[in-house]
Amino acid sequence: MSDESEPVTPPGDGAEHLLGPAEVRDLASRLGIRPTKSWGQNFVIDKGTVRRIVRVAGLDPEDVVLEVGPGLGSLTLALLPQVRHVTAVEIDPTLAAQLPVTVAEHDAHLAGRLTVLQADALRITGLPDPQPTALVANLPYNVAVPVVLHLLATVPTLEKVLVMVQLEVAERLAATPGSKVYGVPSVKAAWYADVSGAGRIGRNVFWPAPNVDSGLVRMVRSEPPATTATREQVFAVVDAAFAQRRKTLRAALGGWAGSPARAEEVLREAEVDPRARGEVLSVEDFARIAAAGRRLWETAGAHTIG
């Protein structure tokens, strides 16, 4: 999507209280914060970028936003006037404690719309009410894909996602079958949602500036493929197919099925060419393979594979 989208009408008074470069650095200095690579901390210092993220997210005034890795609050301050509530999950205890203070200092009347959880997003199994309807976040590069997939699996109320991630990751998430970058993240994301790229972000909007560009990824929740297989069984097929992506499916799924011959039997049952490779299959194809494996092995009286 272009960054020329119309801005969302805020439920508040529309006053802008965003952090600029000097404010971000000053706040970090006061807190004794030095961005760490281990937590993937790159703070957004450009007001235009956070405005763009909020616009592209397509938020409604009644949305409840889940933000992961709010850091010093640049995006949080842009989100709060636009939505009913923001639940921010921050792993850094110092940043988690500071965020409500920063919001109160910059836009006190919005402080009641914010809930901050000091937690690891990958360990979340539930969230306090109100339940989030949207995930909007500048995600740490090193955990972006696991975080997105975990939250889509764990938080069923999420209807839409707009995340900023490393450009390479963005391209992989949004890739379609047959693309050179199509792989495990592409298929697993497609299980949960319709996924598309939503624009490129330069590296100079961050402090410290990363050595790669970023990309925006949009997801709209959709129904998973109709299948008798479980999500875990489908994902096991996906993992096996791409673990040896240069091999044909007959060979790549040999370990999963028990042997290449058994893999071929499953593939033919699923009406998938055993000579094909995983990179040309859709999530629906993988679901058919998993379901076919389940049928064949249950018929044979063996344990379900996958």
GIUR-V56628 format. One record per residue. SS is DSSP state (~ for helix, > for strand, _ for the rest). PSI is psi in radians with two decimals (none if undefined). Layout:
ss=SS psi=PSI
ss=SS psi=PSI
//
This chain:
ss=_ psi=2.50
ss=_ psi=2.70
ss=_ psi=0.28
ss=_ psi=0.18
ss=_ psi=2.66
ss=_ psi=2.42
ss=_ psi=2.61
ss=_ psi=2.43
ss=_ psi=2.10
ss=_ psi=2.51
ss=_ psi=-0.30
ss=_ psi=-2.69
ss=_ psi=-0.05
ss=_ psi=0.00
ss=_ psi=2.48
ss=_ psi=2.22
ss=_ psi=1.23
ss=_ psi=2.80
ss=_ psi=2.29
ss=_ psi=3.13
ss=~ psi=-0.80
ss=~ psi=-0.70
ss=~ psi=-0.68
ss=~ psi=-0.84
ss=~ psi=-0.66
ss=~ psi=-0.76
ss=~ psi=-0.74
ss=~ psi=-0.71
ss=~ psi=-0.76
ss=~ psi=-0.57
ss=~ psi=-0.12
ss=_ psi=0.53
ss=_ psi=2.24
ss=_ psi=2.06
ss=_ psi=2.33
ss=_ psi=2.44
ss=_ psi=-0.56
ss=_ psi=-0.55
ss=_ psi=0.17
ss=_ psi=0.68
ss=_ psi=1.97
ss=_ psi=1.90
ss=> psi=2.36
ss=> psi=2.25
ss=_ psi=0.05
ss=_ psi=2.08
ss=~ psi=-0.65
ss=~ psi=-0.61
ss=~ psi=-0.75
ss=~ psi=-0.60
ss=~ psi=-0.74
ss=~ psi=-0.77
ss=~ psi=-0.78
ss=~ psi=-0.72
ss=~ psi=-0.85
ss=~ psi=-0.47
ss=~ psi=-0.36
ss=_ psi=0.78
ss=_ psi=2.61
ss=_ psi=2.73
ss=_ psi=-0.44
ss=_ psi=0.01
ss=_ psi=2.60
ss=> psi=2.10
ss=> psi=2.35
ss=> psi=2.10
ss=> psi=2.19
ss=> psi=2.28
ss=_ psi=0.93
ss=_ psi=-0.33
ss=_ psi=-2.17
ss=_ psi=-0.12
ss=_ psi=0.20
ss=~ psi=-0.89
ss=~ psi=-0.62
ss=~ psi=-0.79
ss=~ psi=-0.50
ss=~ psi=-0.52
ss=~ psi=-0.73
ss=~ psi=-0.72
ss=_ psi=-0.26
ss=_ psi=-0.29
ss=_ psi=3.02
ss=_ psi=-0.65
ss=> psi=2.66
ss=> psi=2.20
ss=> psi=2.01
ss=> psi=2.24
ss=> psi=2.05
ss=> psi=2.21
ss=_ psi=-0.48
ss=_ psi=2.01
ss=~ psi=-0.62
ss=~ psi=-0.78
ss=~ psi=-0.67
ss=~ psi=-0.70
ss=~ psi=-0.56
ss=~ psi=-0.53
ss=~ psi=-0.83
ss=~ psi=-0.59
ss=~ psi=-0.79
ss=~ psi=-0.78
ss=~ psi=-0.78
ss=~ psi=-0.63
ss=~ psi=-0.61
ss=~ psi=-0.52
ss=_ psi=1.28
ss=~ psi=-0.60
ss=~ psi=-0.17
ss=~ psi=-0.05
ss=~ psi=-0.56
ss=~ psi=-0.21
ss=~ psi=0.00
ss=> psi=2.31
ss=> psi=2.29
ss=> psi=2.24
ss=> psi=2.16
ss=> psi=1.76
ss=_ psi=2.85
ss=_ psi=2.06
ss=~ psi=-0.49
ss=~ psi=-0.18
ss=~ psi=0.05
ss=_ psi=2.30
ss=_ psi=-0.13
ss=_ psi=2.80
ss=_ psi=2.66
ss=_ psi=2.73
ss=_ psi=2.67
ss=_ psi=2.51
ss=_ psi=2.41
ss=_ psi=2.50
ss=_ psi=-0.24
ss=> psi=2.49
ss=> psi=2.09
ss=> psi=2.12
ss=> psi=2.65
ss=> psi=1.73
ss=_ psi=2.47
ss=_ psi=2.33
ss=~ psi=-0.64
ss=~ psi=-0.26
ss=~ psi=0.25
ss=~ psi=-0.91
ss=~ psi=-0.86
ss=~ psi=-0.67
ss=~ psi=-0.83
ss=~ psi=-0.83
ss=~ psi=-0.68
ss=~ psi=-0.76
ss=~ psi=-0.64
ss=~ psi=-0.62
ss=~ psi=-0.57
ss=~ psi=-0.50
ss=_ psi=1.53
ss=_ psi=-0.28
ss=_ psi=-0.19
ss=_ psi=2.11
ss=_ psi=-0.45
ss=> psi=2.70
ss=> psi=2.38
ss=> psi=1.92
ss=> psi=2.56
ss=> psi=2.15
ss=> psi=3.03
ss=> psi=2.43
ss=~ psi=-0.73
ss=~ psi=-0.68
ss=~ psi=-0.73
ss=~ psi=-0.76
ss=~ psi=-0.64
ss=~ psi=-0.74
ss=~ psi=-0.68
ss=~ psi=0.01
ss=_ psi=2.64
ss=_ psi=2.81
ss=_ psi=2.38
ss=_ psi=-0.29
ss=_ psi=2.61
ss=_ psi=-0.47
ss=_ psi=0.10
ss=_ psi=2.31
ss=_ psi=-2.73
ss=~ psi=-0.85
ss=~ psi=-0.67
ss=~ psi=-0.84
ss=~ psi=-0.79
ss=~ psi=-0.66
ss=~ psi=-0.67
ss=~ psi=-0.38
ss=~ psi=-0.66
ss=~ psi=-0.50
ss=> psi=2.84
ss=> psi=2.15
ss=> psi=2.40
ss=> psi=2.65
ss=> psi=2.56
ss=> psi=0.38
ss=> psi=2.85
ss=> psi=2.53
ss=> psi=2.24
ss=_ psi=2.82
ss=~ psi=-0.31
ss=~ psi=0.03
ss=~ psi=-0.02
ss=> psi=2.72
ss=> psi=2.15
ss=_ psi=2.70
ss=_ psi=2.21
ss=_ psi=2.99
ss=_ psi=0.24
ss=_ psi=2.77
ss=_ psi=2.92
ss=> psi=2.92
ss=> psi=2.67
ss=> psi=2.41
ss=> psi=2.27
ss=> psi=2.41
ss=> psi=2.40
ss=> psi=2.10
ss=> psi=2.36
ss=_ psi=2.91
ss=_ psi=2.41
ss=_ psi=2.87
ss=_ psi=2.50
ss=_ psi=2.09
ss=_ psi=2.67
ss=_ psi=-0.17
ss=_ psi=2.68
ss=_ psi=2.87
ss=~ psi=-0.73
ss=~ psi=-0.68
ss=~ psi=-0.71
ss=~ psi=-0.78
ss=~ psi=-0.51
ss=~ psi=-0.67
ss=~ psi=-0.77
ss=~ psi=-0.85
ss=~ psi=-0.75
ss=~ psi=-0.71
ss=~ psi=-0.65
ss=~ psi=-0.14
ss=~ psi=-0.49
ss=_ psi=1.15
ss=_ psi=-0.33
ss=_ psi=-0.27
ss=_ psi=2.76
ss=_ psi=2.81
ss=~ psi=-0.59
ss=~ psi=-0.75
ss=~ psi=-0.77
ss=~ psi=-0.57
ss=_ psi=0.12
ss=~ psi=-0.76
ss=~ psi=-0.72
ss=~ psi=-0.74
ss=~ psi=-0.33
ss=_ psi=-0.45
ss=_ psi=2.77
ss=~ psi=-0.63
ss=~ psi=-0.73
ss=~ psi=-0.62
ss=~ psi=-0.73
ss=~ psi=-0.67
ss=~ psi=-0.78
ss=~ psi=-0.79
ss=~ psi=-0.72
ss=~ psi=-0.62
ss=~ psi=-0.62
ss=_ psi=-0.01
ss=_ psi=0.74
ss=_ psi=2.34
ss=_ psi=2.08
ss=_ psi=-0.34
ss=_ psi=-0.15
ss=_ psi=2.93
ss=_ psi=2.76
ss=~ psi=-0.51
ss=~ psi=-0.18
ss=~ psi=-0.01
ss=_ psi=2.50
ss=_ psi=2.98
ss=~ psi=-0.54
ss=~ psi=-0.67
ss=~ psi=-0.80
ss=~ psi=-0.65
ss=~ psi=-0.67
ss=~ psi=-0.68
ss=~ psi=-0.81
ss=~ psi=-0.73
ss=~ psi=-0.68
ss=~ psi=-0.73
ss=~ psi=-0.74
ss=~ psi=-0.78
ss=~ psi=-0.85
ss=~ psi=-0.74
ss=~ psi=-0.54
ss=~ psi=-0.65
ss=~ psi=-0.65
ss=_ psi=-0.11
ss=_ psi=0.22
ss=_ psi=3.02
ss=_ psi=2.51
ss=_ psi=2.34
ss=_ psi=2.85
ss=_ psi=none
//
